[in-house]
Amino acid sequence: MRLISLLVIFVSIVYGNISSINIAPKLSNHQFMKIRILDQKKLSFERINGVTFAELSDVTYDKKTGILYFVGDKGALFSFRAKFGTKIEALQPLMAKKLRTKKGKRLKKWKRDSEGLTLDGRGHLLISFEGDAKIAWFHKNSLKMGNLIKKYKIPKYLKKKRNYRSTNKSLESLAWHPLYGILTATEWPLKKDNKKRQTIYALSGKQWHFQAEPEAKSAVTAIEVMDDGNVLVLERSYTGILSPFVVTLKKVMIKHCKEDICPSEVLAKMSSHKGWDIDNFEGLAKVGKKRYVMVSDDNENFFQKTLLLYFEVL
């Protein structure tokens, strides 16, 4: 254990650090709309175990082991020791691996656009991909961390590239539901659907539709299952440097929903034109009762940051 601790410290010193940051405007009691900001961190690493730490696309938390996992959209998997209380009490890099096939070969370039990340009911680490749309189970620890174990069968309409508005707008999000199993969502609606009609898909074929936010090019970047069985959705809208960058957290009521469009409730709408120094938030994970983290993708761009925002739904 001591050797592992020393290795973690060495990695942190050589490759970067984790620092506090404030991206929120002045808030009363840290409350904004229907969330409370508990902590805000900037993750600054060049590499962890030789793997470039950049372009994070999703995050998930294993409460039993206290490990926070990140996936990057160039086929990289990272693990951090993490502890969440009133603030982020601990966050230390542990390991990093490139995603590989069952035989240990690096995933081919057009098959490694990893976007969604979750843990299922048995603690299996699942990852969804854009481009070559798929959902698969990967090793999460040991020497085989990042190696493929099994691919899941997905509905035909999600498998065919021609059904997507772009191959880069496919299986962006992933979550695990105790009743419905694996859930996924596309970044933009399928070609056959209205541009503002978003959908959450279960691999069983069940679907729940909801209205996308009114901002231009509002896209689903992450989903997470809430304590009550409904779904927390992260939406992002960006149309250019002069336009507001808007990140929305909304609750979609899939539980008992029999409507064509499930009701939804906006919990927070953060806009760069209203005092928020936000970045490209793409990942979302539940870390405790009513408590979540969301992470941003720095696009491997010097002018962007990898941010981790810890918040509570009120």
Secondary structure, DSSP 4 states (H G I P E B T S, - for coil): -HHHHHHHHHHHHHHEEEEE---S---BTTEETTEEEEEEEEEEESEETTEE---EEEEEEETTTTEEEEEETTTEEEEEEEEESSSEEEEEEEEEEE-B-TTSPBPPGGG--EEEEEE-TT--EEEEETTTTEEEEE--SSTTTTBEEEEPP--HHHH-GGGSS-TTSSEEEEEEETTTEEEEEESS--TTS-TTEEEEEETTS-EEEEEPPSSTT-EEEEEEE-TTS-EEEEEEE---TTSPPEEEEEEE--TT--SSS--EEEEEEEEGGGT-----EEEEEEEETTEEEEEE--TT-TT---EEEEEEE-
